[in-house]
Amino acid sequence: MRICKIEDAVKVGKTFKYNWYRGHSRAYNNLKPRIFRDEFYSQGHQAISPDTEFQFVYDFKRIAPALYSALPANDNNLEWLILMQHFGTPTRLLDWSESILVALFFAVIDNPSEDGELWSIFPQELNKLSEIDGYPQQSHKYLKYLSDAPLIENKIKLKESLEITTPPNLPLAFYPTLKFSRMNTQQSAFTIHPVPSEENDIISKLTNDKHLSRYIIPKETKSNIIEELNCLGVSYRTLFMDLDNLSKDLIRRYQNPAWSCWGQPDQPNFDSIL
């Protein structure tokens, strides 16, 4: 399936009103969190440094107090993972958005010479696989297990402390507390993932395209979709809300001479929609 213009994405969004969306500017055909991708989780990397995930979490929690004041409680590892993800540290979280236009922006904004991809997931169906109806609260024992696991070597003790008979071995979808303006603007949601295996990959578990779909965005359509999104107010500045991304928008605008042309166009013809 392909998305070639913004109307295609709107049609998908209207059809799957309760889905979440995720965009990649390259067609990876993969839904692994960054900590479990080859750059940190290849066979060679694991042989040399099997505790990389632990080190990321441990060092971030150790150093962050010197750099940032609004920190979670030390034992709230899920909130720590959300904070790490927000600032770009690799974690076992995967970002999603309730807005298909936000996801489409990330699918088209980079790598203009390559096709992008957009994923659509019905998150409640994913949670049903773990016998959870709807969405777990952030205090849910399965979420706590998955967020504490990187820091606790004795998983049996962790399981017993949470009174869990069988530890969760599938990704879970949950809504975070929106503590950052960027998360609110991007309508953020997350899936949290266990250590990957062939049995717990989202793509292998959700085989019905009503529950998980992948759309290709052809490379030749990216620039036009970017322009359409910008006209609808979806841009670096509006999604990230900081001066760095305001600068990115301005650079993109004034690299294109068409933006500097004067003159107001005529009113468009609306007869075609009557």
C-alpha positions as CSV (number, residue, x, y, z in Angstrom):
1,M,0.0,0.0,0.0
2,R,1.2,3.5,-0.8
3,I,0.5,7.0,0.4
4,C,1.3,9.5,-2.4
5,K,-0.5,12.6,-1.3
6,I,-1.9,14.0,1.9
7,E,-5.4,13.1,1.0
8,D,-4.4,9.4,1.1
9,A,-3.1,9.8,4.7
10,V,-6.3,11.6,5.8
11,K,-8.4,8.8,4.3
12,V,-6.4,6.3,6.4
13,G,-6.7,8.4,9.5
14,K,-10.5,8.7,9.0
15,T,-10.8,5.0,8.5
16,F,-8.7,4.0,11.6
17,K,-9.8,6.7,14.1
18,Y,-8.4,4.9,17.1
19,N,-5.1,3.8,15.7
20,W,-1.6,5.2,16.5
21,Y,0.9,6.1,13.8
22,R,4.6,6.1,13.3
23,G,6.7,7.4,10.4
24,H,10.2,6.5,9.2
25,S,12.0,8.5,6.5
26,R,13.5,5.2,5.2
27,A,11.6,2.0,4.5
28,Y,13.0,-0.3,7.2
29,N,10.1,-2.7,7.6
30,N,11.0,-2.9,11.2
31,L,9.4,-1.9,14.6
32,K,12.3,-2.3,17.0
33,P,13.2,0.3,19.6
34,R,16.6,1.9,19.0
35,I,18.3,0.1,21.9
36,F,17.5,-3.3,20.2
37,R,18.7,-2.3,16.7
38,D,22.0,-3.4,15.3
39,E,23.9,-0.3,16.4
40,F,23.5,-1.4,20.0
41,Y,22.2,-5.0,19.7
42,S,24.1,-6.8,16.9
43,Q,25.6,-10.2,17.7
44,G,29.1,-8.6,17.8
45,H,28.0,-5.8,20.1
46,Q,26.3,-8.2,22.5
47,A,29.3,-10.4,22.6
48,I,31.5,-7.4,23.7
49,S,29.0,-5.4,25.7
50,P,26.0,-7.4,26.7
51,D,24.9,-4.8,29.4
52,T,24.6,-1.8,27.0
53,E,21.0,-1.2,27.9
54,F,21.8,-1.3,31.6
55,Q,24.7,1.2,31.1
56,F,22.5,3.7,29.3
57,V,19.9,3.7,32.0
58,Y,22.4,3.7,34.9
59,D,24.6,6.4,33.5
60,F,21.6,8.6,32.5
61,K,20.2,8.4,36.0
62,R,23.6,9.0,37.6
63,I,24.5,12.1,35.5
64,A,21.1,13.7,34.8
65,P,20.7,15.3,38.2
66,A,23.6,17.6,37.5
67,L,22.0,18.8,34.2
68,Y,18.3,18.8,34.7
69,S,16.0,19.5,37.7
70,A,12.6,18.1,36.9
71,L,13.5,14.5,37.4
72,P,11.3,11.5,38.2
73,A,11.5,9.6,41.5
74,N,14.5,7.4,41.5
75,D,12.5,4.2,41.6
76,N,10.1,5.2,38.8
77,N,12.0,3.7,35.9
78,L,9.2,4.1,33.4
79,E,9.2,7.8,33.8
80,W,13.0,7.7,33.5
81,L,12.7,5.8,30.2
82,I,10.2,8.4,28.9
83,L,12.6,11.2,29.9
84,M,15.5,9.4,28.2
85,Q,13.5,8.9,25.1
86,H,12.4,12.5,25.0
87,F,16.0,13.7,25.0
88,G,17.2,11.1,22.4
89,T,18.8,8.4,24.5
90,P,18.2,4.9,23.1
91,T,15.6,3.0,25.2
92,R,13.2,0.1,24.8
93,L,10.4,2.6,24.1
94,L,9.0,3.2,20.6
95,D,7.3,6.5,19.8
96,W,3.9,6.7,18.3
97,S,1.4,9.5,17.6
98,E,-2.4,9.6,17.7
99,S,-2.1,11.9,14.6
100,I,-1.4,10.4,11.2
101,L,-0.2,13.8,10.0
102,V,2.5,14.0,12.7
103,A,3.7,10.5,11.7
104,L,3.6,11.5,8.0
105,F,5.8,14.4,8.7
106,F,8.5,12.2,10.1
107,A,8.1,9.8,7.2
108,V,8.8,12.5,4.6
109,I,11.0,15.2,6.2
110,D,14.4,13.4,5.7
111,N,16.2,11.2,3.2
112,P,14.6,12.7,0.0
113,S,16.3,10.1,-2.2
114,E,14.7,7.1,-0.4
115,D,11.1,5.9,0.1
116,G,9.6,6.4,3.5
117,E,7.2,4.3,5.4
118,L,4.2,4.9,7.7
119,W,2.9,2.4,10.2
120,S,-0.6,2.2,11.6
121,I,-1.4,0.1,14.7
122,F,-4.5,-0.6,16.7
123,P,-2.8,-0.6,20.1
124,Q,-5.7,-2.2,22.0
125,E,-5.3,-5.3,19.9
126,L,-1.6,-5.5,20.9
127,N,-2.5,-5.3,24.6
128,K,-5.1,-8.0,24.2
129,L,-2.3,-10.4,23.5
130,S,-1.1,-9.8,27.1
131,E,-4.7,-10.1,28.4
132,I,-5.0,-6.4,29.0
133,D,-8.2,-4.6,28.1
134,G,-7.6,-1.1,26.8
135,Y,-4.5,0.6,28.1
136,P,-2.5,-0.1,31.3
137,Q,-2.0,2.6,33.9
138,Q,1.6,3.6,34.3
139,S,1.6,1.8,37.7
140,H,0.6,-1.5,36.1
141,K,2.8,-4.4,37.2
142,Y,3.6,-5.4,33.6
143,L,4.8,-1.9,32.7
144,K,6.8,-1.8,35.9
145,Y,8.4,-5.2,35.1
146,L,9.4,-4.1,31.6
147,S,10.7,-0.8,32.7
148,D,12.6,-2.2,35.8
149,A,14.1,-5.2,33.9
150,P,17.1,-3.3,32.4
151,L,18.4,-2.4,35.8
152,I,17.7,-5.6,37.7
153,E,19.7,-8.7,37.0
154,N,17.7,-11.1,39.1
155,K,14.5,-11.3,37.0
156,I,13.0,-14.0,39.2
157,K,13.2,-11.7,42.2
158,L,11.7,-8.9,40.2
159,K,8.8,-11.1,39.2
160,E,8.2,-12.2,42.7
161,S,8.3,-8.7,44.1
162,L,5.6,-7.7,41.6
163,E,3.6,-10.9,42.3
164,I,3.7,-11.9,38.6
165,T,3.4,-15.6,37.7
166,T,4.5,-15.2,34.1
167,P,6.5,-12.1,33.2
168,P,5.4,-10.2,30.2
169,N,7.1,-11.2,27.0
170,L,5.2,-9.0,24.5
171,P,5.3,-5.3,23.8
172,L,2.7,-3.2,25.5
173,A,1.0,0.0,24.4
174,F,0.4,2.8,26.9
175,Y,-0.3,6.5,27.2
176,P,2.4,8.5,29.0
177,T,1.8,11.5,31.3
178,L,2.4,14.5,28.9
179,K,5.0,16.3,30.9
180,F,6.6,18.1,27.9
181,S,4.9,20.5,25.5
182,R,6.5,18.5,22.6
183,M,4.8,15.3,23.7
184,N,1.4,17.1,23.8
185,T,1.9,18.7,20.4
186,Q,3.0,15.5,18.8
187,Q,0.1,13.6,20.6
188,S,2.6,11.1,21.9
189,A,2.0,7.5,22.9
190,F,4.5,4.6,23.4
191,T,5.0,0.9,23.1
192,I,7.5,-0.6,25.6
193,H,9.3,-3.7,24.4
194,P,10.9,-6.7,26.1
195,V,14.3,-8.1,24.9
196,P,13.5,-9.1,21.3
197,S,12.9,-12.6,20.1
198,E,11.2,-14.2,17.1
199,E,8.1,-14.8,19.2
200,N,7.5,-11.2,20.4
201,D,8.0,-9.0,17.4
202,I,4.9,-6.8,16.8
203,I,5.0,-7.5,13.0
204,S,4.8,-11.3,13.6
205,K,2.1,-11.0,16.3
206,L,-0.3,-8.5,14.5
207,T,-0.9,-10.2,11.2
208,N,-4.3,-8.7,10.4
209,D,-3.9,-5.4,8.4
210,K,-6.8,-4.0,10.4
211,H,-4.5,-4.1,13.4
212,L,-1.1,-3.3,11.8
213,S,-0.5,-1.8,8.4
214,R,2.5,-0.5,6.6
215,Y,2.3,2.2,3.9
216,I,5.1,3.2,1.6
217,I,5.6,6.9,0.8
218,P,7.4,7.1,-2.6
219,K,10.5,9.3,-2.6
220,E,9.2,11.4,-5.5
221,T,6.1,12.4,-3.4
222,K,8.0,13.6,-0.3
223,S,8.6,17.2,-1.3
224,N,5.0,17.8,-2.2
225,I,3.7,16.2,1.0
226,I,6.1,18.4,3.0
227,E,4.7,21.5,1.4
228,E,1.1,20.3,2.0
229,L,1.9,19.6,5.7
230,N,3.6,23.0,6.1
231,C,0.4,24.6,4.7
232,L,-1.6,22.8,7.4
233,G,0.7,23.9,10.2
234,V,2.7,20.7,10.6
235,S,6.4,21.6,10.7
236,Y,9.5,21.4,12.7
237,R,8.6,24.6,14.7
238,T,5.1,23.4,15.5
239,L,6.1,19.9,16.5
240,F,9.2,20.6,18.5
241,M,8.5,24.2,19.7
242,D,12.1,25.4,20.1
243,L,14.5,27.8,18.4
244,D,16.6,25.1,16.8
245,N,13.6,23.8,14.9
246,L,12.3,27.3,14.1
247,S,15.7,27.7,12.3
248,K,15.2,24.4,10.4
249,D,11.8,25.7,9.2
250,L,13.3,29.1,8.1
251,I,16.2,27.4,6.3
252,R,13.7,25.1,4.4
253,R,11.5,28.1,3.5
254,Y,14.2,30.4,2.2
255,Q,16.1,27.7,0.3
256,N,13.1,27.5,-1.9
257,P,12.9,30.8,-4.0
258,A,9.2,30.3,-4.5
259,W,8.6,31.3,-0.9
260,S,9.9,34.8,-1.6
261,C,7.7,35.5,-4.6
262,W,5.2,38.4,-4.1
263,G,1.6,38.4,-5.1
264,Q,-1.6,36.8,-3.8
265,P,-3.0,33.9,-5.9
266,D,-6.6,33.8,-7.0
267,Q,-9.3,32.1,-4.9
268,P,-9.3,28.3,-5.6
269,N,-12.2,26.7,-7.4
270,F,-14.4,24.7,-4.9
271,D,-16.9,23.4,-7.5
272,S,-15.2,20.0,-7.6
273,I,-16.2,19.3,-4.0
274,L,-19.9,20.1,-4.3
